[in-house]
Each structure stands twice: as structure tokens, then as C-alpha cells.
Amino acid sequence: AYGVPTPESAAASQWLAAAGYQLDPTYAAKAFACMRADAELGRIKDHQACFWLTSNSRAPAQLPQRSILPPAIQSYLVHGGCPGPK
């Protein structure tokens, strides 16, 4: 649900808190939980992953600087990258 923590986001927050990082309990935690799930499911196996937390309310597709990013990251930002488990 929008703006409401999930069990997965709570677990992701706790996991990062153990390493000294703080995430907001909804949006950033949900995004990290998604990336963590992708890693656990092998979707990013043999790839480097970057959790990029900007705390910016602008939609990533609207960021003027995205043109300097590699094409794969631009596509990820524009089209989204977390379809969920299959």
C-alpha cells in the first residue's frame, strides 16, 4: 500500500540498520527490499548493483542529468526495474 511499510521493507530497514544505515520506513525501504529480492532471486547475478537514494521528489525520468548515465540505467529509471517475483 502507498505510504505504508511492508514486512519486506521493515526487514530491509533492519538489515541495513545493522550496518549503520537508516532508510525511511516506506519508500527507500521498499526500493531496497525490491533490490534485495532481485539479488536473492538471482536477477542481478554476475552484475554490480547500486542502491541510489537521492531523497528527491522529482520523478527519475524528469531528471535532466540522466543523459549522462549509461543507457541501461536510463532505461531502468524511465521504465522501472522491479516487476516483482515471477
Salt bridges, closest charged atoms under 4 A:
ASP38 OD1 - ARG43 NH1 2.78
GLU40 OE2 - ARG36 NE 3.48
